[in-house]
Amino acid sequence: MTLQFLTRDGCHLCEDAFAVLEAHAQPAGVAVTVLDIDEDEALFDEYDFRVPVIRDTSGSVLAEGVIDPETIRRIVAAAPR
């Protein structure tokens, strides 16, 4: 399973959420693809004020905005291997 993490440079909420996501995803064998919304016009248009965002590979949003560590743990635990 791969999760997509939508972010942008200078986003402190993104930095905090990514640190927790990476800490839980790696040991669980869940890959994380990082997408900078400022590098993709379509992502920017949809997620400009919503980052950080965690999506599955189908594009379904699993969490966004202020993402607490418990939510990240649940997402990683539920990710198919």
N, CA, C and O atoms as a DFTB+ gen file, in Angstrom:
324 C
 N C O
     1  1       0.848      -1.188       0.000
     2  2       0.000       0.000       0.000
     3  2       0.878       1.231       0.000
     4  3       1.918       1.275       0.657
     5  1       0.451       2.208      -0.734
     6  2       1.114       3.499      -0.749
     7  2       0.113       4.572      -0.360
     8  3      -1.014       4.593      -0.855
     9  1       0.523       5.446       0.513
    10  2      -0.269       6.609       0.873
    11  2       0.339       7.819       0.192
    12  3       1.549       7.875      -0.029
    13  1      -0.492       8.777      -0.136
    14  2      -0.015      10.021      -0.711
    15  2      -0.125      11.104       0.357
    16  3      -1.149      11.249       1.025
    17  1       0.957      11.856       0.494
    18  2       0.982      12.950       1.460
    19  2       1.118      14.241       0.685
    20  3       2.145      14.487       0.053
    21  1       0.077      15.074       0.731
    22  2       0.075      16.343       0.011
    23  2       0.526      17.439       0.957
    24  3       0.023      17.569       2.073
    25  1       1.485      18.225       0.490
    26  2       2.141      19.196       1.343
    27  2       2.549      20.407       0.536
    28  3       2.256      20.503      -0.656
    29  1       3.227      21.328       1.193
    30  2       3.875      22.465       0.530
    31  2       5.002      22.923       1.442
    32  3       4.965      22.714       2.654
    33  1       6.002      23.550       0.840
    34  2       7.120      24.087       1.607
    35  2       6.631      25.125       2.601
    36  3       5.761      25.937       2.287
    37  1       7.193      25.094       3.795
    38  2       6.875      26.092       4.803
    39  2       5.619      25.831       5.601
    40  3       5.213      26.675       6.400
    41  1       5.002      24.700       5.409
    42  2       3.770      24.353       6.134
    43  2       4.143      23.599       7.412
    44  3       4.536      22.434       7.359
    45  1       4.018      24.271       8.559
    46  2       4.404      23.617       9.811
    47  2       3.476      22.458      10.170
    48  3       3.925      21.470      10.751
    49  1       2.200      22.563       9.834
    50  2       1.287      21.441      10.083
    51  2       1.710      20.222       9.256
    52  3       1.631      19.084       9.717
    53  1       2.159      20.484       8.029
    54  2       2.624      19.408       7.151
    55  2       3.861      18.733       7.731
    56  3       3.949      17.506       7.759
    57  1       4.804      19.527       8.187
    58  2       6.033      18.980       8.752
    59  2       5.732      18.099       9.958
    60  3       6.290      17.010      10.092
    61  1       4.856      18.569      10.827
    62  2       4.499      17.794      12.019
    63  2       3.808      16.486      11.648
    64  3       4.160      15.425      12.163
    65  1       2.831      16.563      10.758
    66  2       2.081      15.364      10.362
    67  2       2.978      14.374       9.625
    68  3       2.871      13.166       9.837
    69  1       3.863      14.878       8.759
    70  2       4.724      13.976       8.004
    71  2       5.683      13.216       8.921
    72  3       5.935      12.030       8.707
    73  1       6.206      13.876       9.919
    74  2       7.115      13.199      10.856
    75  2       6.420      12.025      11.530
    76  3       7.009      10.952      11.661
    77  1       5.192      12.210      11.952
    78  2       4.435      11.132      12.594
    79  2       4.085      10.053      11.573
    80  3       4.215       8.862      11.855
    81  1       3.644      10.467      10.394
    82  2       3.287       9.499       9.350
    83  2       4.478       8.623       8.987
    84  3       4.356       7.400       8.919
    85  1       5.613       9.239       8.756
    86  2       6.806       8.491       8.380
    87  2       7.232       7.526       9.490
    88  3       7.644       6.400       9.210
    89  1       7.133       7.960      10.727
    90  2       7.521       7.108      11.856
    91  2       6.646       5.868      11.966
    92  3       7.118       4.820      12.407
    93  1       5.393       5.968      11.577
    94  2       4.482       4.824      11.671
    95  2       4.432       4.006      10.381
    96  3       4.265       2.787      10.426
    97  1       4.576       4.664       9.246
    98  2       4.441       3.975       7.964
    99  2       5.622       3.057       7.675
   100  3       5.423       1.914       7.263
   101  1       6.829       3.528       7.880
   102  2       8.013       2.726       7.547
   103  2       8.022       1.374       8.249
   104  3       8.166       0.351       7.580
   105  1       7.874       1.330       9.565
   106  2       7.893       0.019      10.235
   107  2       6.750      -0.902       9.810
   108  3       6.869      -2.125       9.885
   109  1       5.637      -0.305       9.360
   110  2       4.474      -1.097       8.958
   111  2       4.554      -1.529       7.500
   112  3       3.677      -2.250       7.023
   113  1       5.591      -1.101       6.785
   114  2       5.728      -1.466       5.380
   115  2       4.801      -0.703       4.458
   116  3       4.473      -1.182       3.372
   117  1       4.378       0.472       4.873
   118  2       3.504       1.311       4.070
   119  2       4.356       2.414       3.454
   120  3       5.018       3.167       4.168
   121  1       4.338       2.504       2.134
   122  2       5.104       3.533       1.438
   123  2       4.329       4.848       1.445
   124  3       3.098       4.863       1.460
   125  1       5.075       5.947       1.435
   126  2       4.466       7.269       1.397
   127  2       5.071       8.046       0.227
   128  3       6.288       8.203       0.129
   129  1       4.203       8.523      -0.648
   130  2       4.614       9.384      -1.755
   131  2       4.276      10.823      -1.374
   132  3       3.136      11.131      -1.026
   133  1       5.267      11.691      -1.443
   134  2       5.069      13.091      -1.085
   135  2       4.801      13.897      -2.357
   136  3       5.564      13.830      -3.321
   137  1       3.709      14.657      -2.345
   138  2       3.332      15.497      -3.475
   139  2       3.244      16.944      -3.010
   140  3       2.476      17.260      -2.102
   141  1       4.034      17.829      -3.633
   142  2       3.994      19.248      -3.320
   143  2       2.898      19.880      -4.163
   144  3       2.996      19.906      -5.390
   145  1       1.859      20.388      -3.519
   146  2       0.717      20.917      -4.272
   147  2       1.080      22.160      -5.080
   148  3       0.397      22.493      -6.049
   149  1       2.146      22.842      -4.689
   150  2       2.545      24.034      -5.423
   151  2       3.236      23.708      -6.744
   152  3       3.503      24.603      -7.545
   153  1       3.523      22.442      -6.969
   154  2       4.153      22.007      -8.219
   155  2       3.161      21.418      -9.213
   156  3       3.550      20.993     -10.301
   157  1       1.882      21.391      -8.845
   158  2       0.859      20.796      -9.701
   159  2      -0.395      21.664      -9.619
   160  3      -1.019      21.767      -8.563
   161  1      -0.757      22.284     -10.733
   162  2      -1.871      23.234     -10.743
   163  2      -3.190      22.606     -10.273
   164  3      -3.945      23.234      -9.531
   165  1      -3.463      21.386     -10.699
   166  2      -4.717      20.730     -10.301
   167  2      -4.736      20.462      -8.800
   168  3      -5.750      20.693      -8.142
   169  1      -3.619      19.976      -8.254
   170  2      -3.552      19.741      -6.808
   171  2      -3.670      21.060      -6.051
   172  3      -4.357      21.133      -5.032
   173  1      -3.004      22.099      -6.543
   174  2      -3.083      23.412      -5.910
   175  2      -4.525      23.901      -5.863
   176  3      -5.001      24.353      -4.822
   177  1      -5.217      23.808      -6.994
   178  2      -6.601      24.281      -7.065
   179  2      -7.503      23.558      -6.070
   180  3      -8.390      24.169      -5.475
   181  1      -7.279      22.276      -5.890
   182  2      -8.155      21.496      -5.011
   183  2      -7.752      21.548      -3.539
   184  3      -8.616      21.512      -2.663
   185  1      -6.454      21.631      -3.258
   186  2      -5.995      21.447      -1.878
   187  2      -5.269      22.651      -1.274
   188  3      -4.649      22.523      -0.218
   189  1      -5.333      23.809      -1.917
   190  2      -4.568      24.979      -1.482
   191  2      -4.685      25.249       0.015
   192  3      -3.666      25.434       0.681
   193  1      -5.879      25.275       0.551
   194  2      -6.074      25.611       1.962
   195  2      -6.349      24.381       2.826
   196  3      -6.781      24.508       3.972
   197  1      -6.103      23.207       2.283
   198  2      -6.455      21.973       2.999
   199  2      -5.246      21.194       3.501
   200  3      -5.414      20.265       4.290
   201  1      -4.034      21.538       3.074
   202  2      -2.855      20.753       3.450
   203  2      -2.572      20.862       4.940
   204  3      -2.866      21.887       5.556
   205  1      -2.010      19.826       5.517
   206  2      -1.617      18.571       4.897
   207  2      -2.830      17.687       4.611
   208  3      -3.873      17.783       5.258
   209  1      -2.646      16.827       3.616
   210  2      -3.694      15.883       3.233
   211  2      -3.054      14.511       3.068
   212  3      -1.987      14.382       2.468
   213  1      -3.706      13.499       3.601
   214  2      -3.293      12.111       3.371
   215  2      -4.376      11.469       2.521
   216  3      -5.555      11.486       2.873
   217  1      -3.951      10.894       1.379
   218  2      -4.887      10.210       0.477
   219  2      -4.410       8.786       0.241
   220  3      -3.235       8.464       0.420
   221  1      -5.348       7.944      -0.163
   222  2      -4.938       6.632      -0.651
   223  2      -4.629       6.767      -2.137
   224  3      -4.791       7.849      -2.702
   225  1      -4.193       5.700      -2.774
   226  2      -3.765       5.803      -4.168
   227  2      -4.926       6.043      -5.132
   228  3      -4.698       6.424      -6.280
   229  1      -6.149       5.830      -4.693
   230  2      -7.296       6.135      -5.547
   231  2      -7.671       7.612      -5.468
   232  3      -8.538       8.078      -6.206
   233  1      -7.013       8.348      -4.566
   234  2      -7.289       9.768      -4.411
   235  2      -8.288      10.098      -3.325
   236  3      -8.634      11.263      -3.131
   237  1      -8.755       9.090      -2.615
   238  2      -9.697       9.340      -1.519
   239  2      -8.961       9.990      -0.352
   240  3      -7.919       9.498       0.079
   241  1      -9.497      11.084       0.153
   242  2      -8.890      11.788       1.277
   243  2      -9.176      11.016       2.563
   244  3     -10.326      10.729       2.895
   245  1      -8.099      10.689       3.273
   246  2      -8.210       9.958       4.530
   247  2      -8.129      10.892       5.731
   248  3      -8.693      10.608       6.788
   249  1      -7.423      12.007       5.561
   250  2      -7.301      13.011       6.620
   251  2      -6.771      14.296       6.003
   252  3      -6.085      14.272       4.981
   253  1      -7.097      15.418       6.637
   254  2      -6.602      16.704       6.144
   255  2      -6.603      17.726       7.260
   256  3      -7.272      17.566       8.281
   257  1      -5.834      18.783       7.040
   258  2      -5.763      19.870       8.018
   259  2      -4.920      19.480       9.210
   260  3      -3.838      18.915       9.049
   261  1      -5.395      19.769      10.386
   262  2      -4.676      19.380      11.600
   263  2      -4.919      17.887      11.797
   264  3      -6.018      17.461      12.155
   265  1      -3.867      17.101      11.554
   266  2      -4.004      15.640      11.624
   267  2      -3.288      15.153      12.878
   268  3      -2.069      15.273      12.996
   269  1      -4.053      14.608      13.806
   270  2      -3.459      14.182      15.067
   271  2      -2.790      12.812      14.918
   272  3      -3.131      12.049      14.014
   273  1      -1.846      12.504      15.797
   274  2      -1.115      11.236      15.712
   275  2      -2.014       9.994      15.748
   276  3      -1.714       9.002      15.084
   277  1      -3.090      10.034      16.497
   278  2      -3.978       8.866      16.568
   279  2      -4.628       8.589      15.217
   280  3      -4.765       7.432      14.821
   281  1      -5.024       9.627      14.519
   282  2      -5.593       9.461      13.181
   283  2      -4.572       8.835      12.246
   284  3      -4.909       7.943      11.468
   285  1      -3.347       9.288      12.313
   286  2      -2.284       8.723      11.473
   287  2      -2.063       7.261      11.811
   288  3      -1.915       6.441      10.905
   289  1      -2.039       6.915      13.070
   290  2      -1.872       5.502      13.464
   291  2      -3.004       4.648      12.902
   292  3      -2.758       3.545      12.414
   293  1      -4.245       5.142      12.962
   294  2      -5.389       4.391      12.430
   295  2      -5.281       4.214      10.916
   296  3      -5.580       3.141      10.393
   297  1      -4.858       5.253      10.218
   298  2      -4.712       5.172       8.749
   299  2      -3.681       4.131       8.381
   300  3      -3.924       3.298       7.508
   301  1      -2.536       4.166       9.031
   302  2      -1.465       3.209       8.740
   303  2      -1.904       1.798       9.098
   304  3      -1.651       0.866       8.335
   305  1      -2.551       1.622      10.231
   306  2      -2.986       0.290      10.646
   307  2      -4.030      -0.294       9.682
   308  3      -4.078      -1.507       9.479
   309  1      -4.854       0.564       9.097
   310  2      -5.907       0.104       8.186
   311  2      -5.418      -0.087       6.763
   312  3      -6.128      -0.669       5.942
   313  1      -4.214       0.395       6.450
   314  2      -3.703       0.310       5.085
   315  2      -3.444      -1.149       4.711
   316  3      -2.751      -1.856       5.442
   317  1      -3.993      -1.608       3.582
   318  2      -3.736      -2.986       3.159
   319  2      -2.262      -3.174       2.844
   320  3      -1.597      -2.270       2.339
   321  1      -1.768      -4.355       3.149
   322  2      -0.349      -4.659       2.891
   323  2      -0.237      -5.541       1.690
   324  3       0.869      -5.915       1.300
